Amino acid sequence: MLPINETMGQFSELFMLLAAGTYTVAFIAFAWDLAKSSKTLRAVDLRAAELSGADAARVPVGAGVGSSSGAADRTDSDVAGPVGRAERPSSVTGAAAGNASGIGQTADGGMRYSAERRAPARVAVALTVLGAAIHAAGVITRAIGAGRVPWGNMYEFLTTGAFVAVAVFLIVLVRRDLRFLGTFVVGLAIIMLVAASVAYWTPVGHLVPALQSYWLIIHVSIAVLSSALFTLTFAMSALQLVQSHRQKTIAAGGGDKLGFMRLVPSALSLENLSYRINAIAFVGWTFTLMFGAIWAEKAWGRFWGWDTKEVWTFVIWVVYAGYLHARATRGWTGTRAAWLSIVGYLCVVFNFTIVNQFFNGLHSYSGL
């Protein structure tokens, strides 16, 4: 067993503080991007409406029937991206016509990057990368200070979990434009770091005997990664509910009061991506449950003992299994699927916070 290095532990806490500060600035930049893009979109739509009105005044009666049909036949990708509309006047006019006919405007369903250069979003991503690098330094120095993997208590699980959530988000950004999720993911990372430092801070130290096993690395690492993926799908499901309500309001003839949501794909696109990620995370959680049972047999001589932590880990598995099954075979799509995904994540949060703090059992390793 390696000796405790308190100096490295102090460096770790400093890095965590710096990471939280950097994430905060990145959060502001992501919010600025949404606000700025919303104003830009409104200005483009107003200009498009003016151009459309002027064109209509010059077109003879009956000559506009074909153009209206053409606008109605446009796909989501034809009206995706503020820069695309600004650079192609015909697309702008089509987008305005679409809004006028009650069709909610959304981003590209494939979540691909456009030729648009959103400066605030680029700054936000760069700051998030910097924050993740500082955050990684905090996790690594904590591990060096403790002489072990840094997830032996709630403080370490939260700080490591926040890092993995941000890292997964940045990795996905390489292939898909999920910058609209930045405020949610970075905001959740800030909350996790603040909660770890304020409510769950634990000095660097050795593991309790029951955790001194190679199964800690296997079991908890998969749990952290699965929880990070569930965090992403939670953000997507929340946005799906907002986007679904917005699209229904516009389809019913109401006004578009959430202009920034035009940077977000349609509710269906969010649901489909969330379903795929949840499926991957569910496989990880299945292994978490299985490896936990194997570790329990090694440590306590039984695979299952109805300990509170074991029960809630199984409850989470059942909720997400029900979500996947209901959506795949029972037609539970739309808001019902989104709510099931959100309930699953709330169970994850409950398992980590309430169960760890207020229920005594063999898994009471919160460090508090």
C-alpha positions in Angstrom: 0.0 0.0 0.0 1.5 3.3 -1.1 1.7 6.2 1.4 -0.7 9.1 1.3 0.7 12.2 -0.5 -1.3 15.1 1.0 0.5 17.6 -1.2 -0.8 16.0 -4.4 -4.2 15.9 -2.7 -4.1 19.6 -2.3 -3.0 20.1 -5.9 -6.0 18.0 -6.9 -8.4 20.2 -5.0 -6.9 23.3 -6.7 -7.3 21.7 -10.1 -10.9 20.9 -9.4 -11.5 24.5 -8.4 -9.8 25.8 -11.5 -11.8 23.3 -13.7 -15.1 24.5 -12.1 -14.2 28.1 -12.9 -13.3 27.3 -16.5 -16.5 25.3 -16.9 -18.4 28.3 -15.6 -17.0 30.6 -18.3 -17.7 27.9 -20.9 -21.3 27.6 -19.6 -21.7 31.4 -20.1 -20.2 31.1 -23.6 -22.6 28.3 -24.5 -25.6 30.3 -23.2 -24.3 33.4 -25.1 -24.2 31.3 -28.3 -27.8 30.2 -27.8 -29.0 33.8 -27.1 -26.9 35.3 -30.0 -28.0 32.7 -32.5 -31.6 33.2 -31.4 -31.4 36.9 -32.2 -29.7 36.2 -35.5 -32.4 33.8 -36.5 -35.1 36.3 -35.7 -33.4 39.0 -37.7 -33.0 36.7 -40.6 -36.6 35.6 -40.4 -37.8 39.3 -40.3 -35.7 40.1 -43.4 -37.0 37.0 -45.1 -40.6 38.0 -44.4 -39.9 41.4 -45.9 -38.4 39.9 -49.0 -41.2 37.4 -49.3 -43.8 40.2 -49.0 -42.0 42.3 -51.6 -41.8 39.4 -54.0 -45.5 38.6 -53.5 -46.4 42.1 -54.4 -44.6 41.9 -57.7 -45.9 38.4 -58.7 -49.1 38.1 -60.8 -52.1 36.4 -59.2 -51.9 32.6 -59.3 -48.1 32.6 -60.1 -47.2 31.8 -56.5 -48.9 28.5 -56.2 -46.0 26.4 -57.3 -43.5 28.2 -55.1 -45.7 27.6 -52.0 -45.7 24.0 -52.8 -42.0 23.9 -53.2 -41.6 25.5 -49.8 -43.9 23.0 -48.2 -41.9 20.1 -49.7 -38.6 21.2 -48.2 -36.9 18.9 -45.7 -35.6 19.9 -42.3 -32.1 20.1 -43.7 -33.2 22.8 -46.2 -33.9 25.1 -43.3 -31.1 24.1 -41.0 -28.5 26.5 -39.8 -28.7 30.4 -39.5 -25.7 30.9 -41.8 -27.1 28.6 -44.4 -30.2 30.7 -44.5 -28.3 34.0 -44.5 -26.1 32.9 -47.4 -28.9 31.5 -49.6 -31.8 33.9 -50.0 -34.0 31.2 -51.5 -33.6 29.0 -48.4 -34.4 32.0 -46.2 -37.6 32.6 -48.0 -38.5 29.0 -47.7 -37.8 28.9 -44.0 -40.0 32.0 -43.5 -42.8 30.4 -45.5 -42.4 27.2 -43.4 -42.8 29.2 -40.1 -45.8 31.1 -41.6 -47.5 27.8 -42.3 -47.0 26.5 -38.8 -44.0 24.3 -39.3 -41.5 24.6 -36.4 -38.0 25.3 -37.6 -35.3 23.0 -36.2 -31.6 22.2 -36.8 -30.4 19.4 -39.0 -31.8 16.1 -37.9 -28.5 14.4 -38.7 -26.7 16.8 -36.3 -24.0 17.4 -38.8 -21.8 20.5 -38.8 -22.7 23.2 -41.3 -20.4 25.9 -42.9 -21.6 28.3 -40.2 -18.9 29.7 -37.9 -20.5 30.5 -34.5 -17.8 32.3 -32.6 -19.3 31.9 -29.1 -19.9 28.2 -29.6 -16.3 27.7 -30.8 -15.0 29.7 -27.7 -17.3 27.6 -25.5 -15.9 24.3 -26.9 -12.3 25.5 -26.5 -13.0 26.5 -22.9 -14.6 23.1 -22.2 -11.6 21.3 -23.6 -9.3 23.5 -21.4 -11.5 22.8 -18.4 -11.5 19.0 -19.1 -7.7 19.1 -19.3 -7.5 20.8 -15.9 -10.2 18.5 -14.6 -8.2 15.4 -15.7 -5.1 16.8 -13.9 -7.3 17.0 -10.8 -8.4 13.4 -11.1 -4.8 12.2 -11.8 -3.3 14.1 -8.9 -6.0 12.7 -6.6 -5.1 9.2 -7.8 -1.4 9.9 -7.2 -2.0 11.4 -3.8 -4.1 8.4 -2.7 -1.9 5.8 -4.4 -5.0 4.1 -6.0 -7.8 4.7 -8.5 -9.7 7.9 -7.5 -13.2 6.6 -6.9 -13.3 5.2 -3.4 -15.9 7.6 -2.0 -18.7 10.0 -3.1 -16.3 12.9 -3.6 -14.1 10.9 -5.9 -17.0 9.3 -7.7 -18.6 12.7 -8.4 -15.4 14.4 -9.6 -14.5 11.5 -11.8 -18.0 11.1 -13.1 -18.2 14.8 -14.0 -15.0 14.5 -15.9 -16.1 11.4 -17.8 -19.4 13.1 -18.7 -17.6 16.1 -20.2 -15.1 13.9 -21.9 -17.8 11.8 -23.6 -19.5 15.0 -24.7 -16.3 16.3 -26.3 -15.7 13.0 -28.0 -19.2 12.9 -29.5 -18.6 16.5 -30.7 -16.0 15.2 -33.1 -18.7 13.5 -35.2 -21.9 15.3 -34.3 -22.8 18.9 -33.6 -24.1 18.6 -30.1 -23.1 22.1 -29.0 -26.7 22.8 -28.2 -26.2 20.4 -25.3 -23.3 22.4 -23.9 -25.2 24.4 -21.4 -26.8 21.2 -20.0 -23.7 19.0 -19.9 -21.3 21.7 -18.6 -23.9 23.0 -16.2 -24.4 19.5 -14.7 -20.6 19.1 -14.5 -20.4 22.4 -12.5 -23.2 21.2 -10.2 -21.4 17.9 -9.6 -18.0 19.6 -8.8 -19.7 22.1 -6.5 -21.6 19.3 -4.7 -18.4 17.2 -4.4 -16.5 20.1 -2.9 -19.2 21.5 -0.6 -21.3 18.5 0.5 -19.1 15.4 -0.1 -15.5 16.6 0.4 -13.4 13.8 1.8 -9.6 14.1 2.5 -7.3 11.9 0.5 -6.9 8.6 2.2 -6.7 4.8 1.8 -9.6 2.6 0.9 -11.6 0.6 3.4 -10.5 -3.1 3.4 -13.7 -4.2 1.5 -12.8 -2.0 -1.5 -9.2 -3.1 -1.8 -9.8 -5.3 -4.8 -9.1 -5.2 -8.5 -12.9 -5.5 -8.9 -13.1 -1.8 -7.8 -11.5 -0.8 -11.1 -13.7 -3.0 -13.2 -17.0 -2.5 -11.4 -16.8 1.3 -10.7 -15.2 2.3 -14.0 -18.0 0.8 -16.0 -20.6 2.4 -13.6 -19.0 5.8 -14.0 -19.0 5.5 -17.8 -22.6 4.3 -17.9 -23.7 7.1 -15.6 -21.9 9.7 -17.9 -23.9 8.3 -20.9 -27.1 8.5 -18.9 -26.3 12.1 -18.1 -26.1 12.9 -21.8 -29.4 11.1 -22.5 -31.1 12.9 -19.6 -30.1 16.3 -21.2 -31.4 15.1 -24.6 -34.7 13.9 -23.1 -35.2 17.2 -21.3 -34.6 19.1 -24.5 -36.9 16.6 -26.4 -39.8 17.5 -24.1 -39.2 21.3 -24.7 -38.8 20.8 -28.4 -41.9 18.6 -28.7 -44.0 21.2 -26.8 -42.6 24.0 -29.0 -43.3 22.1 -32.2 -46.9 21.3 -31.1 -47.4 25.0 -30.2 -46.2 26.2 -33.6 -48.3 23.6 -35.4 -51.4 24.8 -33.6 -50.7 28.3 -34.8 -49.0 29.6 -31.7 -46.0 31.9 -31.6 -42.4 30.7 -31.4 -41.3 32.0 -28.0 -38.2 29.7 -27.8 -36.2 30.9 -30.7 -33.0 29.4 -29.5 -34.5 25.9 -29.8 -34.1 26.3 -33.6 -30.5 25.4 -33.0 -31.8 22.0 -31.5 -32.8 19.1 -33.8 -36.4 18.0 -33.9 -37.9 16.1 -31.0 -37.8 12.9 -33.0 -34.1 13.3 -33.8 -33.3 13.8 -30.2 -35.3 10.8 -29.2 -33.6 8.5 -31.7 -30.1 9.5 -30.6 -31.0 9.3 -27.0 -32.4 5.8 -27.6 -29.1 4.6 -29.2 -27.0 6.1 -26.4 -29.3 4.6 -23.7 -28.9 1.2 -25.3 -25.1 1.4 -25.0 -25.3 2.7 -21.5 -27.8 0.0 -20.5 -25.3 -2.7 -21.6 -22.7 -1.0 -19.4 -25.1 -0.9 -16.5 -25.8 -4.6 -17.0 -22.1 -5.3 -16.6 -22.0 -3.1 -13.6 -24.7 -5.2 -12.0 -23.1 -8.5 -13.0 -19.6 -7.5 -11.9 -21.0 -6.1 -8.6 -22.6 -9.5 -7.9 -19.3 -11.3 -8.6 -17.4 -8.9 -6.4 -20.0 -9.4 -3.6 -19.4 -13.1 -3.8 -15.7 -12.6 -3.5 -16.0 -10.2 -0.6 -19.0 -11.4 1.4 -19.6 -15.0 0.1 -22.9 -14.3 -1.7 -23.9 -12.9 -5.0 -27.0 -11.1 -3.8 -28.1 -10.0 -0.4 -30.9 -7.4 -0.9 -28.6 -4.7 0.3 -30.2 -1.2 -0.4 -27.5 -0.3 -2.9 -27.9 -3.6 -4.7 -31.6 -3.2 -4.9 -31.5 0.3 -6.3 -28.8 -0.7 -8.8 -31.3 -3.4 -10.0 -34.2 -0.9 -10.0 -32.2 1.4 -12.4 -31.6 -1.6 -14.6 -35.3 -2.5 -14.6 -36.3 1.1 -15.5 -34.0 1.4 -18.4 -34.8 -2.1 -19.6 -38.5 -1.1 -19.5 -37.6 2.0 -21.4 -35.8 0.1 -24.2 -38.5 -2.6 -24.3 -41.4 -0.2 -24.4 -39.9 1.9 -27.1 -38.8 -1.0 -29.3 -41.8 -3.3 -29.0 -44.8 -1.4 -27.4 -44.6 1.9 -29.4 -43.8 4.1 -26.5 -42.3 7.0 -28.4 -42.4 10.7 -28.0 -42.9 12.3 -24.6 -43.6 9.0 -22.8 -40.1 7.6 -23.9 -38.5 10.9 -22.8 -40.1 10.8 -19.4 -39.1 7.1 -18.9 -35.5 8.1 -19.7 -35.7 11.0 -17.2 -37.1 8.7 -14.5 -34.2 6.3 -15.0 -31.7 9.1 -14.5 -33.5 10.4 -11.4 -33.1 6.8 -10.0 -29.4 7.0 -10.7 -29.2 10.3 -8.8 -31.3 8.9 -6.0 -29.1 5.8 -5.8 -25.9 7.9 -5.6 -27.1 10.6 -3.2 -30.0 9.5 -0.9 -29.1 5.8 -0.7 -25.4 6.5 -0.1 -26.1 9.0 2.6 -29.2 7.9 4.5 -29.3 4.1 4.1 -26.9 1.9 6.1 -25.6 -1.2 4.5 -22.6 -3.0 3.2 -22.1 -0.4 0.5 -21.9 2.6 2.9 -18.6 3.9 1.5 -19.6 7.5 1.0 -16.7 8.7 3.1 -18.9 11.1 5.1 
